[in-house]
Amino acid sequence: TLNPALSLHGIVLTMYDGRNNLASQVVRDVRSFMGDHVYETIIPRNVRVSEAPSFGKPAILYDMKCPGSQAYIRLASEVIQRERQLAAA
């Protein structure tokens, strides 16, 4: 093992395109293999999120209402909730 002290707190699925059957299959496979390590929130493929770095801004500041930014906000809440659960255990 390269880093035995390293622990996995979660896996984030990104660049998801619901119109693509392969993307849905990948989500199912990753969830099946990795179980509870996978966060519920999935970050969709989103043009506004892709544009944000070109304008020197995080996606949430570039367009807070786009689906990608909203997903990142949900993910942040989910990460905080998971960290609180780990701290309480």
N, C-alpha and C positions, 0 to 999 in steps of 0.2 A: 504494500500500500504506500502510495506517495505521501499522503498526509492523513495519518490515522486520527488526528484531532478534528478533521473536517467533518461537519455534519450537514446533512441536507434538510433544509427547512421547507422547501417547496419548489415545485416546478410550474413555470408559467408557460401557457400555450399562447403563442403570438402569431400574427400574420394570418389569422384564420379567415377563410373565405367560404361561407356557408353554401355558396353556389357550386362548390367543387366537391364531388363525392369523395375524392381522395382525402381531402382535408377532414371531413367528418369521420372517415375510417381511421385516420391517424389519431384523432382525438379519442376515439373508442379504444384503440390499441394502447395508447399511452396511459389512459385511465385504468385499463385492465391490468397492465403490467406494473404501473407505479402506484396505483391505489390512492390512498389519502394524501400522498405527497403532492398530487396535482391540485392546484388551486381551482376552485369552481369557475372563477372569472376567466374568460377567454378574451384575449385582445384581438379584435378583428383587423383585417387588412383595411387600411383607411388612408385615402389620399392626403387628408389634412395632417395626419400624423407624419406621413412621409415628407410633406412640405416644410414642416416646422423647423428642422435643422438648417434649411437654406435661408431662413429668416433669423437664425440665431436665437431661437426660442424653444423652450420645452413645448411639447404638444398641448399641454393643458393651458399654457399662456397664449399660444397661437390661436387655438380655437377650442375653448372649454366645452362647447356644446356638441362637438362632433362625436360620433360613436366611439372612436378610438380613445379620446380623452375621457369620456364618461366611463369606459371600461377600465382605464388606468386608475381613476378615482375609486371605482368599486374594488379593484385589486388592492389598492392601498389600505382600504378599510379591512379587507380580508386578511392582509398580512398583519396588520395591527391586532386584529382579533386573535389570530393564530399565535402571535408572540405573547399576548396576555395569557392565553391558555397554557402555553409552555412555561411561562414564569410562575403560574399558579400551581403547576403540577409538582 
